[in-house]
Amino acid sequence: MNPLEQLVAPELAAFQSRTPKSRAWYERAAKVMPGGDTRTGTFHLPYPLFISRGQGCRLWDADGNEYLDFLNNFTSLLHGHAHPKVHQALIEQGTQGTVHGTANELQVLLAEMLTARVPSVERLRFCNSGTEATLFALRAAKAFTGRVKIMKMEGGYHGSHDQVAVAMAPPYDSRPAGLSPGALSEVILGRYNDLDRTASLIRQHRDELAAVIVEPVMGAGGSIPAAAEFIRGLRTVTEECGVLLILDEIITFRLGYGGMQEHLGVRPDLTAFGKIIGGGLPIGAFGGRADVMATYDPTRPGAIVHSGTYNGNAATMAAGIATLELFDRPAVAALNAAGDGLRARLNGIIANHGVDAEVVGFGSTMQLHFAKGPITTPAQTHAGNRAAQQAMHISLLNRGAFTAARQMYVLSTAMNDATLADFATQFEAALGPIAAALRTPEPAGSAR
């Protein structure tokens, strides 16, 4: 065993000793679900935690162990668990029915809130997930332009439909299982934060490109912020070439009152939303220029068909309205400041331990990478030490901090200064032994 493996072995044993009920539920789940889970991103070895309940910024697993929740369902829980106002909105709507099979007033109210916050969104439609939001935004772009190809960035994640599932992780030229070869042939890959290369490709393919889709801060790609000049440059070159620009703000809408596009001063043609706008319930939305969104107007000949049993359902609309009402400009600023402060604190701890690692991010979302910084591309994150990342995950769980296996950390408004200080303490306690193991030379002949 190398020093890191020697460190992880007792941590894994401690995890299994603390979580026998999660193990039992996992074994039971494996008999009815492939892999014993229903979300690839939540699976981790030796088995995922089974969570029984959440309140505020805390979770309790099936064995009664308590955790600080620094994942918040991968950014979707803006106010933590069971916020009183959101909870009350759900109770009140539940007495009136959750879905009614036609339009409802709450759809209009939430759509008005979003269009008021995001001036680029002149018209908007609801769907049920971020995957649907990007799929239908891209479909609008293809219908409007009459072109079929799209550009996404290497390492970018925009959901699970075929075109955007290309090149989510190196090697970027590989073909993921189950994807249509036709879809693969219609994707051009840009390079995140490399404007010269990406702009050159847009100009080269301008006559066949319908849209460029990009996250202002990469989520699954490592919480990497785009350089302002990169996004602004994409806006310039797409306008020059008659290609639509789609900002995926499914995660990043939590980072600004009007999303990251307000922060960057960019007006995209279309925007995809999800996560926080549903108040903890499944949701997606897409919107933008009125002329582009008119491709979905059922009063027009040849309109795109867009249906969904739960589109704009009343329960989700009620929770989303309550969530956004709580998230005014002062709340946005306070949460971002708390995140920026925590990220600086964690990077200070890393520096004190002398390890090649960096916590990157913006505002209330961030991710730890065991790689030498500054980290500006997803390729750098994939070249990092994954074993150390996994060791950090299991060590934090054993110390009462619930995070993503990939070490993404997400804040909620339910947290306070004491919460953040507790997490920093847990972080340092977990990092110290890992840093020491990374500095220890491996025995001669040890397996790698």
ABEGO torsion letter per residue (X at the ends): XBAAAAAAAAAAAAAAAAAAAAAAAAAAAAAABBGGBABAAABBOABBBBBABBBEABBBBAAGBBBBBAAGGGGABAAEBGBAAAAAAAAAAAAAEABAGBBBAAAAAAAAAAAAABAABABBBBBABAAAAAAAAAAAAAAAAGBABBBBBBGBBAEABAAAABGABOBAABBBBGBBAAAAAABBBBBBGBAAAAAAAAAAAAAABABBBBBABBBAAGGBBBBAAAAAAAAAAAAAAGBBBBBBAAAAAAABAAEAAAAAGBBBABBBBBEAAAGGBBBBBBBEBAAAAAAABAABBGBBBBBEAABGBAAAAAAAAAAAAABBAAAAAAAAAAAAAAAAAAAAAAAAAGBBBBBBEBEABBBBBBBBOBBABAAAAAABBAAAAAAAAAAAAAAGBBBBAAGBBBBBAABBAAAAAAAAAAAAAAAAAAAAAAABBBBBGBBX
